[in-house]
């Protein structure tokens, strides 16, 4: 029986050193999945770079090199592990070793330590003139909190990245003393994101609870998830391709090093077990952002009456707003109570949870109208301020 103190100590250790893939059979599968994803994306090995987090040994890196990839980065979140990797790979010029955290430094930058584009480029784009179309990141996150943070941050960073063009246009208009149609644009310059450096594809392993959260709106077996969860899944699917790499086949902690011992209960545990998931296993999947320009174009064409420069951020804010309403109460009545001057169509009558995410999406023009009002502007500003980790009103003007 593992005591609470031992479990807490081990979780802190796992957070620091990360989780490497120990099983050679699983390592071979990871290489195979990587090549499979490149084939589907029509990306050559020479156009992709492999970055492996916390492998703790160079075996997996050598497997990627032997399969035809030109270079591999090994990135360790523990400085002793990084030093050890440098010694083990000192005679292999195609492997570069770095000391960094997949969470704080790469996929979810800490508030006190903004992302460094230069450092990120060295790790994910090591060849200066490489025709790089994809940075394929391989990493396993042992803790549920880490998994949630990473998947959420990937979406938040993409939304921030999507509105950079709008901010740059607004600033140009100010310099030229020209009027801008982005009067409600937040007056700050967006922080750098991983998407400013490369287009990342992530092969990782998630707890079944986190995996199914991302897919619950697309999988009929997951109907038991809440309306709020399905809205999030719908939004994620708008901006990302999420592909489970097995048919509900997970991998036990003995396939990884060091072994994870987290046995935290998860939402819908019994229901997930009933459809074939093992709660203690890790499930592989591929996550990659869709072409953001194509997504923005599609949104602008669908909602053609509105300015497209902020459309991704406003869509996310609209769906977040609806997801926070009381699920059993009338949706239209709640919106009208909060915003008396807002015109809400009869289609939105009835309990919130009785509406599909598609209906909420199709009624996005209601949110667009809302965000042109003073009340709506404040909601939008608060939403974005939270996303970029600044206090509301603390913007550059």
C-alpha positions, -999 to 999 in steps of 0.1 A, spaced: 0 0 0 15 33 -11 12 60 15 1 95 7 35 110 14 53 85 -8 28 92 -36 32 129 -33 70 125 -34 69 103 -65 45 127 -83 70 156 -76 97 134 -90 78 125 -121 69 162 -127 106 170 -127 121 141 -147 92 132 -170 82 99 -184 103 80 -210 92 51 -232 110 20 -218 94 -8 -239 114 -13 -271 82 -27 -287 64 5 -279 93 25 -292 90 7 -325 53 15 -325 60 52 -320 84 53 -349 58 35 -370 30 59 -360 53 89 -368 59 76 -403 22 69 -407 12 104 -397 38 119 -421 24 98 -450 -11 110 -443 1 146 -441 22 141 -473 53 153 -455 87 137 -462 110 126 -435 135 153 -447 108 179 -441 101 170 -405 122 172 -373 118 148 -344 120 162 -308 118 136 -281 111 147 -245 124 128 -215 135 96 -232 162 92 -205 183 72 -230 191 76 -268 176 42 -280 144 58 -294 164 86 -311 186 60 -329 155 42 -340 142 74 -357 176 79 -373 177 43 -386 142 48 -401 154 77 -422 150 109 -402 179 133 -407 182 147 -372 167 142 -337 166 165 -306 166 149 -272 151 173 -246 153 165 -209 136 184 -181 161 172 -156 196 187 -159 213 154 -148 194 135 -174 204 160 -200 241 157 -191 239 120 -192 223 121 -227 250 144 -239 276 118 -229 258 89 -244 253 108 -278 286 126 -280 297 106 -310 264 110 -329 263 145 -346 227 139 -358 215 140 -322 213 173 -303 206 174 -265 188 202 -247 177 209 -211 141 222 -211 106 213 -199 80 202 -224 54 220 -202 69 252 -189 93 260 -217 75 246 -248 39 238 -249 26 257 -219 50 287 -211 50 297 -175 36 332 -165 70 342 -152 90 328 -181 76 337 -216 84 314 -245 117 321 -262 114 318 -299 152 316 -303 155 287 -279 125 269 -293 139 272 -328 172 256 -318 153 226 -304 126 222 -330 143 237 -361 180 228 -357 189 230 -394 191 267 -404 180 262 -440 159 231 -435 127 229 -456 107 222 -424 70 215 -427 65 199 -393 81 195 -359 70 161 -345 72 162 -307 72 129 -289 65 130 -252 46 113 -224 31 133 -195 27 113 -164 2 134 -144 -34 143 -152 -28 179 -144 1 181 -169 -20 164 -196 -49 189 -191 -25 219 -190 -8 209 -222 -39 202 -243 -55 234 -231 -24 255 -237 -21 242 -273 -56 256 -280 -50 288 -262 -17 295 -280 -34 288 -313 -62 313 -306 -36 339 -296 -16 332 -327 -47 335 -349 -53 371 -339 -17 384 -343 -25 396 -378 -55 416 -365 -33 432 -338 -6 441 -363 -32 457 -386 -46 477 -357 -12 490 -347 -4 499 -383 -37 519 -385 -27 538 -353 7 547 -366 -9 560 -398 -37 577 -378 -62 557 -398 -95 545 -385 -98 508 -376 -129 486 -377 -114 468 -347 -126 493 -321 -130 466 -295 -96 450 -302 -76 446 -270 -47 470 -269 -18 445 -263 7 428 -285 1 390 -283 29 370 -267 49 346 -288 36 311 -292 50 278 -305 31 284 -337 53 315 -344 82 290 -347 68 259 -363 38 238 -370 39 212 -342 26 177 -343 24 159 -309 25 122 -303 17 116 -267 0 93 -243 -30 104 -222 -52 90 -195 -85 77 -209 -103 106 -192 -83 133 -209 -84 114 -243 -121 110 -243 -127 146 -232 -111 157 -265 -132 132 -285 -165 131 -267 -185 152 -292 -174 129 -321 -179 95 -304 -214 82 -298 -201 59 -270 -193 90 -250 -228 105 -249 -226 105 -211 -202 135 -211 -217 169 -201 -228 196 -225 -199 217 -214 -174 189 -222 -190 184 -256 -188 221 -264 -151 220 -256 -146 189 -277 -164 206 -306 -142 237 -304 -111 216 -302 -121 197 -333 -126 230 -352 -89 238 -347 -71 205 -343 -68 171 -358 -69 146 -329 -63 109 -339 -62 81 -314 -34 57 -326 -50 25 -313 -85 11 -310 -88 17 -272 -57 -2 -266 -37 14 -238 -2 7 -224 5 0 -187 30 20 -166 55 -8 -169 61 3 -205 75 36 -192 103 48 -171 101 57 -143 68 39 -136 38 62 -129 19 54 -98 -9 79 -100 -42 63 -93 -64 94 -92 -100 88 -98 -114 103 -129 -148 115 -141 -170 88 -156 -146 61 -145 -171 33 -144 -186 42 -178 -152 44 -194 -144 10 -181 -177 -4 -195 -167 6 -230 -132 -9 -228 -109 17 -213 -85 7 -185 -81 37 -162 -45 31 -152 -33 28 -188 -18 54 -212 -35 58 -246 -15 71 -276 -28 98 -298 -17 123 -324 -26 160 -320 -19 186 -347 -33 221 -354 -52 225 -386 -41 251 -411 -52 282 -392 -55 303 -423 -79 278 -438 -99 276 -405 -102 314 -403 -113 315 -440 -140 289 -434 -153 308 -403 -153 341 -422 -172 325 -451 -197 309 -427 -203 341 -408 -197 365 -437 -214 395 -421 -187 399 -395 -151 410 -394 -129 379 -396 -98 393 -379 -110 383 -344 -134 355 -353 -115 326 -337 -111 343 -304 -147 355 -304 -160 320 -313 -141 305 -283 -154 332 -260 -190 327 -272 -188 289 -266 -171 295 -232 -198 319 -222 -226 294 -231 -208 265 -214 -209 284 -181 -247 289 -181 -269 267 -159 -273 235 -180 -309 227 -169 -323 262 -174 -336 279 -205 -307 291 -227 -325 321 -242 -339 333 -209 -304 332 -193 -289 352 -221 -317 378 -221 -314 381 -183 -277 388 -186 -280 410 -216 -315 426 -218 -308 444 -251 -295 413 -269 -317 398 -296 -318 360 -291 -336 337 -316 -363 313 -306 -340 284 -317 -321 289 -284 -352 284 -262 -351 253 -239 -326 239 -214 -290 246 -223 -280 209 -222 -307 200 -248 -289 220 -275 -262 205 -296 -228 221 -300 -236 226 -337 -266 247 -327 -245 269 -304 -219 272 -332 -246 281 -358 -258 309 -335 -224 324 -331 -237 357 -347 -256 362 -314 -222 363 -297 -207 385 -324 -235 411 -318 -229 408 -280 -192 415 -283 -200 449 -300 -218 461 -269 -200 475 -238 -210 445 -217 -199 421 -243 -166 439 -248 -158 435 -211 -165 398 -212 -143 394 -243 -115 414 -227 -117 393 -195 -116 361 -215 -85 371 -235 -67 386 -205 -70 353 -186 -57 335 -217 -26 356 -220 -20 359 -182 -23 396 -178 -46 417 -157 -76 432 -174 -68 467 -186 -31 461 -183 -25 465 -220 -1 484 -242 -18 516 -255 
